[in-house]
């Protein structure tokens, strides 16, 4: 893909996108923005190609970098499952790897390699359990498991391709050498998988190296996903905050179906804009907790890449919301000066309820990797101020230092609580020097300006039709356009190169239909790029499976299990199916049958038409989607479950009758009709209220109900109003 003309003409003249953030932090969004990359300063007229060529001359070659592998640990371990553990790296680099080899009788000549959203620890998978246990899953699938630190800390002059995919590829290749030493000479098949930013890096690897035979990128974005998928969502969150309950209710079973009912003109416009950009409306149920997600990591790079948008044009020029309608932003804007009254560290902040206690799931996952700061240094996480701040709907902003040795430096703020401010994503080593009495300024003006940045970033609308809403009948953008289209630059910083669709192996892409960060149409964009390259050979090398009721994260514990399912089982089965496709020519399930309608990915109602892997339950309460009952009445429920062809058997049907988030197993039976199952249940409601009764169904390829792996989930709901 070629960058738009304005990117070539006005290429970034900055050495570092985030001057106030430590390079070693390697910030990431849920879609991965490694903000630690460096560009050498170039004349404005230099194009991307010539600048890249100059850079190549300066970097060390990969042959030199990865010529000398070493092993410093080799031992048998019993946890989480018996395996031979090998740890090592490559001399003269910071690249490290971990290999987990099964006993020979369990080995089937393959490996699975996890690509983290950001370069992270090479031992990150060792503490995982249950369905999330990648080591045990790999061994149960006849594979050894590989993970790396993604190249670690780059040295001056080293290529960012190292952290994008070269370090992972070198480790994959060396693992085959070790495998031959352990098991004897054999053909070793390799498969990479990674989500969000890891999907970018996985695609970069499978398109540009021969290290793997196949790959499963999941919850993947397009080259223009960042920052635009975040900004349009934040704009809607600000305007629609008080209307989300009625929007959600309209979309629930028994609701009106009209999510626009009762909205004023500005609210209707905001909901239309975000929906046409691809945000799945059903996913608004999480509006109270979704926050701005990985935008916190993107934001500093935006401000540094396009400073005039924030400090000049947005508030002062026609065509920008800050100038055209400043009153719409007035009640949300916070500008205040104060002094630091107290410095607050992590333990104290947790006790005060300012932040949740950090968990292991915040590292290495597709959804939460952006939270990690990559630092061991003890730094403040919050400050108490001398003044109590005005209450506004605060999504994020900046703390500017007004005095002392760090004057004019900024720290991102994630939220305010009375007289306290909580530091957002990023690592700010200079924060350790801030003391009681330092004068500071709190300002969210730039954060507000960012929320409509997507309007001024219109790409090729043939390639990205969700931007058609910002183009007039004359084919010209409605709003002023920035000289720089920054999305492709962010994407390139993650994957090393822009995705092209030129596969060097077989690929199964997974996308979530309720994804709020990598909006579902992004996966379709990549599928179209693959079709451009492979043409009539596409089905021989590529699949795209959509998972209904799944979001960006690979676990649902932090959200609502009565609405969401995990996609981990689908990911695991995709890896197993990919292995059989490559090694034995066994075709996997066809690509999900879908269409794009005004930015929304629409799939058929039945499993037979939908394809993919997911079972499709259809739940009714007394033959309806909603009923009214009296206290003490029984309600009868029945569910029909359809499976796509050759995807396995139903192994579990679970019920939650009163929205408690806990499920009880129920009975089910196979129908005489192929791939169809039925289940019935009843429940007596003893309290008044509105209940959304949920049935969760689980399938497994081999019909194995005891394994924690490759369990494919889906659910359905009905409404019961008890009077």
Secondary structure, DSSP 8 states (H G I E B T S, - for coil): ----HHHHHT----SBS-TTS-GGG----TT---TT-B-----TT--HHHHHHHHHHHS--HHHHTS-EEEEEEEEE-SSSSEEEEEEEETTS--EEEEEE--GGG--SEEEEE--SSS--TTGGGG--GGG-HHHHHHHTTEEEEEE-TT-S--TT--THIIIIIHHHHHHHHHHHHHHHHH-S---EEEEEEETHHHHHHHHHHHH-SS-SEEEEES---TT-TTHHHHHHHHHHHHHGGGHHHHHHHHSTTS-S-TTTT--HHHHHHHHHHHHTT--GGGGGGTTT-TTTTHHHHHHHHHHH-HHIIIIIHHHSTTSHHHH-THHHHTT--EEEEEEEEEE-HHHHHHTTSS----GGGSSSTTTGGG-----S---SEEEESS---------EEEEE-SSTTTT-EEEEEEEETTEEEE-SS--GGGGG--TT-EEEEE-HHHHHHTTGGGG----TTT-GGGGGGB-TTSSBSS---S---HHHHHHHHHSS------SSEEEEEEETT-SSS-THHHHHHHHHHHHHHGGGHHHHEEEEEETT--SSS--TTS-TTT---SHHHHHHHHHHHHHHHHH---------EEEETTEEEE-SSHHHH-SS--EEEEEETTBSEEEE-TT-EEEEEEEEE--TTS-EEEEEEEESSS-S--EEE--EE-SSTTEEEEEEEEE--S-EEEEEEEEEEEETT--SS-SSSEEEEEEEEEEEE-
